[in-house]
């Protein structure tokens, strides 16, 4: 029982550190992300932070992994709540809905973290792993894989345009595009 409590405590501390790092990045930018700033924001010692994240790169990689895991959880919940379970396009529809649920705070964090992609590509390695898994899901979702890929790219484009405030769709056009994507998931079977 004591080992289980230690594990929960470590997990809780790790989550606190990731939330604190995210808060620093959102409020002050990536350039303000230091181990000292995160430790102070979290109210832990620098040694406590280093126990979980031995470097700034490890901390940023943890932030990226947390973003992806949060998206995965939303994606799985949306998959389970599909209005036509067991039909072609169920996973692609879940992906669209999960993308629409990305919060403004998360969008801000993604925007700030994306600024380091060119200089620290290793931080985003886990994103490549998930991308490969998602491509496999596309292949087995019952839709034409090219059509499904196009749908996901448009879905990604919607939230990316919001991040960078370039080409952001106004209502009602945005809703019409989303509705068209859902329609395409029901009409694009293999």
MARLUMBA-886158 format. One record per atom (N, C-alpha, C, O): residue in one letter; z, y, x. Coordinates in steps of 0.1 Angstrom, whole numbers, plus 5000, padded with zeros to 4 digits. Last residue first. Layout:
% MARLUMBA-886158
aZYX
...
% end
This chain:
% MARLUMBA-886158
x451850284851
x450950224861
x449750164853
x448850104859
x452250584831
x452550444835
x451550394844
x450350434844
x452650854822
x452050824835
x452350684839
x452750664851
x454050944800
x452550914798
x451950864811
x450750824811
x456551004806
x456350914795
x454950874793
x454650774786
x456351194825
x457151074828
x456950964818
x457150844820
x455151404811
x454351324821
x455051194825
x454351104828
x457251504797
x456151444790
x455351354799
x454951244796
x458751614818
x459251504810
x458251434803
x458251304802
x456951814826
x457351714835
x457851594828
x457551474831
x456951974803
x455651914807
x455951794817
x455351694816
x459552074804
x459151984792
x457851914796
x457751794792
x459252234827
x460252124826
x459852024815
x459851904817
x457452424817
x457052334829
x457952214829
x457552104831
x458952544797
x457652474793
x457252374805
x456752264802
x460952654811
x461352554802
x460052474798
x460052354797
x459452854825
x460252744832
x460552624823
x460352514827
x458353014805
x457552934813
x458252824820
x457752704821
x459853194789
x459953044786
x459152954795
x459052834793
x461653254819
x461553184806
x460553254798
x460453374799
x460053254851
x460853314841
x460753234828
x459753154827
x460153094883
x459553104869
x460553164860
x461753134860
x459853224915
x460753184904
x460153204891
x459653314887
x458453294938
x457753224927
x458653174916
x458253074910
x461353304955
x459853324957
x459153234946
x459353114946
x464053264961
x463553374952
x462153414954
x461753524955
x465053054974
x464353154982
x463853274974
x463253364980
x466152904953
x466852934965
x466353054972
x467053144976
x464152894934
x465352964931
x466153004943
x466753104944
x462352734947
x461952874944
x463152954940
x463153074943
x463752494947
x463552564960
x463052714957
x463452804965
x463752424920
x465052474926
x464852534940
x465552624943
x460952384918
x461652474909
x462952514915
x463252634915
x460252194937
x459752334938
x460452424929
x460652544933
x461351964926
x461952024938
x461452164940
x462252254944
x459451934905
x460851944902
x461652014914
x462452104913
x457151894920
x457252014911
x458752044908
x459152154908
x457851654932
x457551774941
x457651904932
x458152004937
x458051484910
x459251514918
x459051644927
x459951724929
x455351484902
x456451534893
x457651574901
x458251674898
x454151364924
x453751504920
x454851564911
x455251684912
x455251114923
x455551194934
x455251344931
x455951434935
x454151024899
x455651034900
x455951124911
x456851214910
x451451004906
x451851094895
x453351124896
x453851234894
x451650814926
x451150944929
x451651044919
x452051154922
x452650584911
x453450644922
x452950784926
x453850874930
x452750564877
x451850574888
x452550644899
x453050754897
x455950404869
x454950514868
x453950504879
x454150434889
x457850224874
x456950194863
x455850304861
x454950284852
x459550244895
x459950314883
x458950294871
x459150334860
x459050164921
x459550064912
x459850124898
x460550054890
x458350394936
x457450284935
x457750174924
x456950114919
x460650544933
x459450594927
x458450474925
x457850454915
x462350404950
x462650404935
x461450454927
x461150404916
x461250454974
x461250314969
x461450314954
x460850234947
x461850724976
x460350684975
x460250534970
x459350504963
x464550714978
x463950764966
x462550734964
x462050704953
x464750605004
x465350534992
x464650584979
x464350504971
x463750825018
x463050695018
x463550605007
x462650535001
x465651015012
x464251035008
x463450905008
x462650884999
x467850905025
x467850915011
x466450935005
x466050874995
x466950945052
x467350815047
x467250805032
x466650715026
x466751225053
x465551135055
x465750995049
x464850935043
x469351295051
x468451335040
x467151255041
x466551215031
x470451215075
x470751135063
x469851175051
x469651095042
x469351415092
x468951275093
x469251195080
x468451115076
x470151675095
x469451635083
x468951495083
x468151455074
x470951705121
x471951725110
x471451675097
x472151645088
x468751695137
x469651575136
x470651585124
x471051485119
x467651955139
x467151855129
x467951735127
x467951665116
x468452225146
x469352115146
x468852005136
x469551975126
x466552425144
x467252415157
x468152285158
x468452245169
x465452395119
x464552395130
x465352365143
x464752305152
x467852415102
x466952295102
x466152285115
x465952175121
x469352635097
x469552565109
x468652445111
x468752375122
x468652725071
x468352805083
x468552745096
x468052795106
x469752545054
x468352525057
x467952615069
x466952585076
x472252645048
x472152535058
x470752515062
x470452475073
x471552845029
x472152885042
x472052775053
x471752795064
x470552695009
x469752795015
x470252835029
x469552845038
x472752525002
x471452465007
x470652575015
x470052545025
x474452724992
x474852645004
x473552585010
x473452585023
x473052814970
x473352904980
x473752834993
x473252875004
x473052574955
x471752634959
x471952734971
x471252734981
x475752554950
x475152454958
x473752504963
x473452484975
x476052784933
x476852774946
x476152674955
x476052694967
x474452714912
x474052824920
x474752824933
x474252864944
x473952354910
x474652474907
x474152594916
x473552564927
x471652134896
x472152194908
x472752334906
x472052414901
x470452044873
x471952064873
x472552114886
x473752134887
x467851984878
x468152104869
x469652134869
x470052244866
x468151754892
x467651874899
x467951994891
x468352104897
x468851584871
x469751604882
x469451734890
x470251814893
x466351584857
x467651634851
x468651664861
x469351774860
x464651464876
x464451594871
x465651654865
x466051774868
x465951214879
x465751304890
x465551444886
x466151544891
x465651104854
x466951134859
x466951234870
x467751314871
x462851074854
x463451174844
x464851204848
x465351324847
x462650884874
x462051014876
x462651114866
x462851234870
x463950664861
x464550724873
x463950864876
x464650954880
x462250624839
x463650654837
x464250714849
x464950814848
x459550544840
x459850684843
x461350714841
x461750834843
x459550294815
x458950354827
x459350504828
x459350574818
x462750204802
x461350244801
x460850294814
x461650344822
x465550174803
x464650054805
x463150084803
x462349984804
x466350424778
x466750334790
x465750214790
x465350164780
x465750704768
x464950574766
x465150484777
x464250464785
x467550894776
x467350874761
x466550754758
x466450704746
x469950814802
x468550844797
x468350814782
x468950714777
x472350784814
x472350854802
x470950884796
x470750964787
x471850674839
x472650594829
x472550654815
x472750584805
x470650884852
x469950764849
x470550684838
x469850634829
x472751064853
x471651104845
x470750974842
x470250964831
x474350924872
x474850954859
x473750984849
x473750944838
x472650924894
x472950804888
x473550824874
x473250744865
x472551204899
x471351134896
x471651004889
x470950964879
x475151264906
x474551324894
x473351244889
x473151224877
x475251104929
x476151074918
x475651134905
x475651074895
x473251244944
x473151094941
x474051064929
x473550984920
x474551484948
x473251484940
x473051334936
x472651314924
x476651404964
x476951474951
x475651464942
x475751434930
x475251314986
x476051224978
x476351274964
x476351204954
x474151554995
x473251444990
x474051344982
x473551304972
x476451705002
x475451754992
x474651644986
x474351634974
x477451525021
x478251555009
x477351604998
x477351564987
x475551555041
x475751425035
x476551435022
x476251365012
x475951825048
x474651775042
x474851645035
x474251625024
x478551805058
x478251895047
x476951855040
x476851845028
x478251635080
x479051595069
x478851675056
x478851625045
x476651805096
x476051675091
x476851625079
x476351575069
x478651995101
x477452035093
x476751915088
x476251915076
x480451825116
x480851895104
x479651935095
x479651915083
x478851765137
x479351655129
x479751715116
x479551655105
x478452025148
x477251945143
x477751835134
x477151815123
x481052075157
x480452155146
x479252085140
x479052085128
x482851765161
x482051875166
x481551955154
x481651905143
x484451565150
x484651595164
x483851715169
x484051755181
x486051555122
x484751605126
x484851645140
x485351755143
x488651445120
x487551405110
x486151445115
x485251365112
x489851555142
x490051415139
x488951365130
x488451255131
x489351825140
x488651745150
x488751595148
x487951515152
x491251895121
x489851905118
x489051815127
x488151745123
x493551855135
x493351785123
x491851785119
x491351685114
x493152045155
x493251905159
x493051815146
x492351705147
x493452275140
x492152245146
x492052095150
x491052035149
x495352215110
x495252245125
x493852215129
x493152135123
x494552365078
x494952245087
x494852295102
x494252395105
x493552535059
x494952535062
x495452405069
x496552355067
x490952585055
x491452455049
x493052455051
x493652375044
x490552815070
x490252815055
x490852695049
x491352705037
x491252715096
x492052825089
x491752825074
x492752835066
x489152535100
x490552485100
x491452595093
x492352555085
x486952705098
x487152605088
x488552555088
x489152535077
x487452865121
x487352925108
x487552825097
x488152855086
x487352675142
x488552755139
x488552815125
x489552815118
x484752595141
x485852495138
x487152565135
x487852525126
x482652825123
x483252775135
x484352675131
x484852675120
x480352995107
x480952855107
x481352815121
x480552775129
x478953215109
x480453235109
x481153095108
x482353085109
x476353145107
x476753195120
x478253205120
x478853215131
x476053085080
x476152975089
x476653015103
x477452945110
x478053305059
x476853255065
x477153145076
x478253125080
x480153375043
x479953445055
x478653415063
x478253475072
x480253225019
x480753355019
x480353445031
x480153565030
x479052975026
x478553055014
x479053205015
x478253295012
x480552905048
x479052925049
x478553005038
x477753095040
x483052875038
x482852965049
x481353005050
x480953115051
x482652675019
x483052815014
x482852915025
x482353025023
x482052465035
x481052515025
x481352655021
x480452745020
x484452425047
x483352465055
x482252525046
x481552615050
x485952355025
x486352475032
x485152525041
x484852645041
x484752115018
x484752225008
x485052355015
x484452455012
x485351965041
x483951995037
x483852105027
x482952195028
x488151965040
x487452025052
x486052065048
x485552165052
x488551825017
x489051965018
x488352035029
x487952155028
x487551575024
x486851655013
x487351805014
x486451895012
x489351505044
x487951525047
x487251605037
x486451695040
x491651495029
x491551595039
x490151615043
x489751725045
x490951275012
x491351405006
x491151515017
x490651625014
x490751075032
x489551115023
x489751245017
x488851325017
x493351065041
x492251095051
x491051145043
x490351245046
x494650985018
x494951115024
x493851155034
x493551275034
x493550735014
x493350835004
x493550975010
x492851075007
x494450605037
x493050615035
x492750725025
x491850805027
x497250615032
x496650685044
x495150705042
x494650815045
x497350455009
x497750595008
x497250675020
x496750795018
x496650215021
x495750265010
x496050415009
x495150495007
x498750165038
x497450185044
x496450245034
x495650335037
x500750125020
x500850245028
x499450275035
x499150385036
x500049885008
x500050005000
x500050135009
x499350225005
% end
